[in-house]
Every structure is written in C-alpha cells, then in structure tokens.
Amino acid sequence: MSQRPLAWYAWAALIGIITALFAVGGAMFWVYIGVDPWLASMGVPPWIGHGLLTVLVVFALARGVKRVMAP
C-alpha cells in the first residue's frame, strides 16, 4: 500500500475549496439571473435547482482537473 505525499492532499484540499467556491458563485448567479425563481414558480423545490447546478459545476471542474493532472 503506497502512501501519498502531503502535497497530494494539499492539492486535493485546494481543488475542493475552489470547487466549493465555484458552486456557491454559480448558485448565486443562478438566483441573480432568475432561474431559481422561475423554477420555483413552476413548483420545483429550490434545492433541486441548486443541487443540479452544484453537481454540474463539480463534474465540470473534476473533468478539467482530470485533464490537467493526467500524465
């Protein structure tokens, strides 16, 4: 079982923090442009709209990180 270097965990934490910031910023923009109120007017719970956006942001950033970190 190999041990990962401390730098690997630092990069993982940094990427996690950046992903969280992008997700929060995306959710705020989502509300700002009116998508969240529009979904709410159609009877969709707010957490579904934010959840969908957060999942999309996380997958997009994970794919980008995977491409950058790939050998």
Secondary structure, DSSP 8 states (H G I E B T S, - for coil): -----HHHHHHHHHHHHHHHHHHHHHHHHHHHTTHHHHHHHTT--HHHHHHHHHHHHHHHHHHHHHHHH--
